[in-house]
Amino acid sequence: MKILVLHGPNLNLFGRREPHIYGTTTLAEIDAMLHKLADELGATLETIQSNHEGVLVDFLHAHIDDAQGALVNPAGLTQHGVPLHDAIKAMPFPTIEVHMSNIAAREAWRAHSIISPAVKGTIQGLGPQSYLAALRALVEMQEMRSAGA
């Protein structure tokens, strides 16, 4: 089972950017945790981080026929990423939106996600555990789907 992991703009700065909000875990550490968990769950991951929305959209398009799910942290594209929203809706597999912080508990303008209506669900506010919980949920959903449940 191949799962895509998309990290949006500025997430390459995890560990340095606003550690009082995002903690000190780096993006490389998050990806390492995800790969370890994926191995345990029998899944493979393809990860990408980009500060450019089109790169993320192209990544989804490139894997439309060979992935079974995706995790996406849209970061700064959460509120205005129409092309990303549309690309997610075009995918034949489920996507889970992930946020390290609880966007509903931050500035009012962050609370609305244009991405949320395009995804199966959202996991947020748990720091790096948001990613791990989303990966577990996505793998379990796909296993249930394969079993006909």
Solvent accessible surface area in square Angstrom, and as a share of the most:
residue,aa,sasa,rsa
1,M,73,0.32
2,K,42,0.18
3,I,0,0.00
4,L,0,0.00
5,V,0,0.00
6,L,1,0.00
7,H,1,0.00
8,G,0,0.00
9,P,19,0.12
10,N,68,0.35
11,L,4,0.02
12,N,75,0.38
13,L,70,0.35
14,F,5,0.02
15,G,18,0.17
16,R,199,0.73
17,R,58,0.21
18,E,64,0.29
19,P,65,0.41
20,H,152,0.68
21,I,54,0.28
22,Y,21,0.08
23,G,30,0.29
24,T,104,0.61
25,T,32,0.19
26,T,52,0.31
27,L,20,0.10
28,A,78,0.60
29,E,85,0.38
30,I,1,0.01
31,D,28,0.14
32,A,61,0.48
33,M,65,0.29
34,L,0,0.00
35,H,75,0.34
36,K,134,0.57
37,L,14,0.07
38,A,2,0.01
39,D,110,0.57
40,E,116,0.52
41,L,57,0.28
42,G,60,0.58
43,A,4,0.03
44,T,85,0.49
45,L,17,0.09
46,E,68,0.31
47,T,46,0.27
48,I,38,0.19
49,Q,48,0.22
50,S,9,0.06
51,N,73,0.37
52,H,123,0.55
53,E,38,0.17
54,G,43,0.41
55,V,64,0.37
56,L,0,0.00
57,V,19,0.11
58,D,92,0.47
59,F,27,0.11
60,L,1,0.01
61,H,95,0.42
62,A,78,0.60
63,H,26,0.12
64,I,63,0.32
65,D,137,0.71
66,D,64,0.33
67,A,9,0.07
68,Q,68,0.30
69,G,0,0.00
70,A,1,0.00
71,L,0,0.00
72,V,1,0.01
73,N,5,0.02
74,P,0,0.00
75,A,20,0.15
76,G,51,0.49
77,L,25,0.13
78,T,2,0.01
79,Q,19,0.09
80,H,145,0.65
81,G,0,0.00
82,V,75,0.43
83,P,71,0.45
84,L,0,0.00
85,H,26,0.12
86,D,79,0.41
87,A,5,0.04
88,I,6,0.03
89,K,129,0.54
90,A,64,0.50
91,M,16,0.07
92,P,87,0.54
93,F,15,0.06
94,P,22,0.14
95,T,4,0.02
96,I,7,0.03
97,E,0,0.00
98,V,0,0.00
99,H,10,0.04
100,M,7,0.03
101,S,13,0.08
102,N,67,0.34
103,I,15,0.08
104,A,71,0.55
105,A,79,0.62
106,R,49,0.18
107,E,78,0.35
108,A,94,0.73
109,W,151,0.53
110,R,41,0.15
111,A,52,0.40
112,H,121,0.54
113,S,10,0.07
114,I,41,0.21
115,I,0,0.00
116,S,44,0.28
117,P,99,0.62
118,A,17,0.14
119,V,21,0.12
120,K,143,0.61
121,G,30,0.29
122,T,54,0.31
123,I,39,0.20
124,Q,60,0.27
125,G,35,0.34
126,L,100,0.50
127,G,18,0.18
128,P,30,0.19
129,Q,94,0.42
130,S,0,0.00
131,Y,1,0.00
132,L,15,0.08
133,A,33,0.25
134,A,0,0.00
135,L,0,0.00
136,R,102,0.37
137,A,34,0.26
138,L,0,0.00
139,V,1,0.01
140,E,99,0.44
141,M,53,0.24
142,Q,16,0.07
143,E,87,0.39
144,M,114,0.51
145,R,145,0.53
146,S,102,0.66
147,A,86,0.67
148,G,68,0.65
149,A,98,0.76
